[in-house]
């Protein structure tokens, strides 16, 4: 059994939930449908904190995109190509950072919620700073694997199989961010621990990842319609369209990352209950139970 995390820590993972304060995630093995549904229950239980984290992160990212794009416009005498490429590249870079920041702050909030505890914005940011190294390294490897699989699929003309291969690779490290926080592990130790937790359930997590991506793709359609509608109202001015498009893109990416981070926490709990009986209460000599 892993040593219990200090109850005074950021997440409180590994200890018995506070009496009378059950979290939104059932401490038992979860069904596939529950793995899809429960992350939204986590979001609802900490909606205010997650909305602040997501809103502030997106706002800062959008300001950076607009400032850099405006600077490029000034340096290029208003060249449409320079403005367009700058907007695309800065949005991609900021989207990567948005995902990294939200993954590093949402995971401790969700872990705390699982065990009936409350983590505010300040504590979430403290958790991110404390675990910044492993979290950023994991996110960098996560990105490089995705780019590498996509490039390999293009070179070998096997694009239809790329989503399945990428989903399988993602599944082997799906709960890694939760492991880094809940067990205060370094990157290498976290990867090894994640492989143990996901052993035997890779294809189940592969299906989960693919279904989530399908749901996210469906969400894109209303946002495209909203962008078109707002453009019709405001006209086809380039800067209006640019701000609307980049903002809505960042909002969608932030929402998807919040859902995915909560899903990673949910799967971590499910894996520990299935493999280690974390949901079994064992009385200790002092008369208090611990969750193992």
VENHU-V652826 format. One record per backbone hydrogen bond with DSSP energy under -0.5 kcal/mol. CO is the residue of the C=O (numbers start at 0). NH is the residue of the N-H. If there is no record, write none. Layout:
co->(CO CO)
nh->(NH NH)
This chain:
co->(5 11 12 17 23 25 30 31 32 33 36 36 37 37 38 39 40 41 42 43 45 46 47 48 49 50 51 52 53 54 55 56 57 58 59 60 61 62 63 64 65 66 67 68 69 70 71 72 73 78 79 80 81 82 83 84 85 86 87 88 89 90 91 92 93 94 95 96 97 98 99 100 101 102 104 105 106 107 108 109 110 111 112 113 114 119 120 121 122 123 124 125 126 128 130 131 132 133 134 135 136 137 138 139 140 141 142 143 144 145 146 147 148 149 150 151 152 153 157 157 158 158 160 161 162 163 164 165 166 167 169 170 172 174 175 176 177 178 178 180 185 186 187 188 189 190 191 192 193 194 195 197 200 201 202 203 204 205 206 207 208 209 210 211 212 213 214 215 216 216 217 217 218 219 220 221 222 223 224 225 226 227 228 229 230 236 237 238 239 240 241 242 243 244 245 246 247 248 249 250 251 252 253 254 255 256 257 258 259 260 261 262 263 264 265 266 267 268 269 270 271 271 272 276 278 279 279 280 281 283 287 289 289 291)
nh->(8 14 4 20 25 27 34 35 36 37 39 40 40 41 42 43 44 45 45 46 49 50 51 52 53 54 55 56 57 58 59 60 61 62 63 64 65 66 67 68 69 70 71 72 73 74 75 77 76 82 83 84 85 86 87 88 89 90 91 92 93 94 95 96 97 98 99 100 101 102 103 104 105 106 108 109 110 111 112 113 114 116 115 22 17 123 124 125 126 127 128 129 130 131 134 135 136 137 138 139 140 141 142 143 144 145 146 147 148 149 150 151 152 153 154 155 157 156 160 161 161 162 164 165 166 167 168 169 170 171 172 173 175 178 179 180 181 182 184 183 189 190 191 192 193 194 195 196 197 198 198 200 204 205 206 207 208 209 210 211 212 213 214 215 216 217 218 219 219 220 220 221 222 223 224 225 226 227 228 229 230 231 232 233 234 240 241 242 243 244 245 246 247 248 249 250 251 252 253 254 255 256 257 258 259 260 261 262 263 264 265 266 267 268 269 270 271 272 273 274 275 277 276 279 280 281 291 282 289 286 283 281 291 277)
